[in-house]
Amino acid sequence: MDQPQSDPVFSPALCRAARGYLAWTQEDLATHSQVSRSTIRDFEGQRHGMHRSTEAQLKLAFEKAGLRFTNAQGCPGLCFMSSVD
């Protein structure tokens, strides 16, 4: 039996979903994360993967805006945090 994955998964679809939830364009995400829009475009378009450090910058931008990436029982998703530190 496979162990459920506990780390949140960050996929192109979740990146698009998070932007949609916040009504952010790729340019907005680029500004908030300090990642180039072309890198975001290529990742979301599944043209290439993403370095862990770049992924961390994107996740941090979303987290600062109140989103959290989850992986409950192996099912990746998003949730809105009621309070942001």
PyMOL commands that set and color helices and strands:
alter all, ss='L'
color gray80, all
select helices_A, chain A and resi 12-22+26-33+37-44+52-64
alter helices_A, ss='H'
color red, helices_A
select strands_A, chain A and resi 67-72+75-80
alter strands_A, ss='S'
color yellow, strands_A
deselect
rebuild
show_as cartoon
